[in-house]
């Protein structure tokens, strides 16, 4: 028969586990409700997953820095899809001017990431050469260029 001391030590563990499970279930169900109400958040998650797979296919380190690659994919998807009314489906098949601007933004952001990869193999041993710092800078500059081009195309004389 277990002693009273061992029983007192096990009760808080069961209590902690049960409350943790309840909070996790509440969080997951709340997250599912949030995803149903916000299709843009779902688009950001889908685009992040697609970009993560794309970065891996283009040679990103899989086993060493997979967290950084995932954060880079999330950064690029939030950079592209934040502030627009477009979702992922309308980017792939643009109908409106806003969708075309968002698609240009995605293309130039990814082009900036790709062009910034040329600094990675240089053997300077600098902090800004470590994975994925150059790609973050390239994504930012590509996004900035896309925003400037979108602004100029909005004010162009037709």
LUMKOL-742917 format. One line per 2 residues: their letters; for each residue x, y, z of C-alpha. Coordinates in steps of 0.1 Angstrom, whole numbers. Example, Ala and Ser with C-alpha at 12.3 -4.5 7.8 and 13.67 -1.06 7.14 Angstrom:
<sites>
as> 123/-45/78; 137/-11/71
</sites>
This chain:
<sites>
xx> 0/0/0; 15/34/-10
xx> 24/57/18; 8/90/23
xx> 39/109/13; 42/92/-21
xx> 5/99/-27; 8/136/-19
xx> 36/138/-44; 17/121/-72
xx> -15/141/-69; 0/174/-80
xx> 16/157/-110; -18/143/-122
xx> -34/177/-115; -7/194/-135
xx> -10/170/-164; -48/172/-165
xx> -48/210/-164; -21/211/-191
xx> -41/188/-213; -72/210/-208
xx> -53/242/-217; -38/226/-247
xx> -72/214/-260; -87/248/-253
xx> -58/264/-272; -61/241/-301
xx> -98/245/-304; -94/282/-301
xx> -68/281/-328; -91/261/-351
xx> -119/287/-346; -94/315/-353
xx> -83/298/-385; -119/294/-397
xx> -127/330/-390; -95/344/-406
xx> -86/330/-441; -56/353/-444
xx> -40/336/-414; -45/303/-430
xx> -30/317/-463; 0/328/-443
xx> 4/294/-428; 0/277/-462
xx> 25/301/-479; 49/295/-451
xx> 48/258/-456; 52/261/-493
xx> 81/285/-489; 98/262/-464
xx> 96/233/-488; 109/256/-516
xx> 138/268/-495; 146/231/-486
xx> 145/221/-523; 168/250/-532
xx> 194/238/-508; 186/252/-473
xx> 202/233/-445; 176/208/-433
xx> 191/191/-403; 212/219/-388
xx> 191/251/-391; 155/240/-398
xx> 141/264/-373; 158/294/-390
xx> 146/282/-423; 110/280/-410
xx> 113/314/-395; 126/328/-428
xx> 96/312/-446; 72/327/-421
xx> 89/361/-423; 86/362/-461
xx> 50/351/-460; 40/377/-434
xx> 60/403/-454; 41/395/-486
xx> 6/389/-473; 4/415/-445
xx> -14/447/-455; -31/432/-485
xx> -66/420/-491; -53/391/-512
xx> -52/355/-502; -31/327/-516
xx> -57/317/-542; -60/351/-557
xx> -22/355/-558; -18/324/-579
xx> -46/335/-603; -47/374/-601
xx> -78/391/-613; -76/425/-598
xx> -48/451/-597; -43/445/-559
xx> -38/408/-566; -12/416/-594
xx> 6/439/-570; 7/412/-543
xx> 20/387/-569; 47/411/-580
xx> 56/416/-543; 59/378/-538
xx> 81/374/-569; 104/403/-561
xx> 107/392/-525; 117/357/-535
xx> 140/372/-562; 157/393/-535
xx> 161/361/-514; 177/343/-543
xx> 200/371/-552; 212/375/-517
xx> 224/339/-516; 255/349/-535
xx> 270/363/-504; 267/330/-484
xx> 297/311/-500; 321/341/-495
xx> 346/331/-468; 347/363/-448
xx> 335/348/-415; 312/377/-408
xx> 280/377/-387; 259/389/-416
xx> 269/359/-437; 254/333/-415
xx> 222/315/-426; 195/331/-431
xx> 206/367/-424; 214/375/-461
xx> 181/361/-472; 162/382/-447
xx> 179/413/-460; 173/402/-496
xx> 136/396/-489; 133/430/-473
xx> 150/448/-502; 129/429/-527
xx> 98/437/-508; 108/474/-507
xx> 115/474/-545; 81/458/-551
xx> 64/485/-529; 81/513/-548
xx> 72/498/-582; 36/493/-570
xx> 34/529/-559; 48/542/-592
xx> 24/520/-612; -5/535/-592
xx> 5/570/-600; 15/564/-636
xx> -2/584/-663; -24/562/-684
</sites>
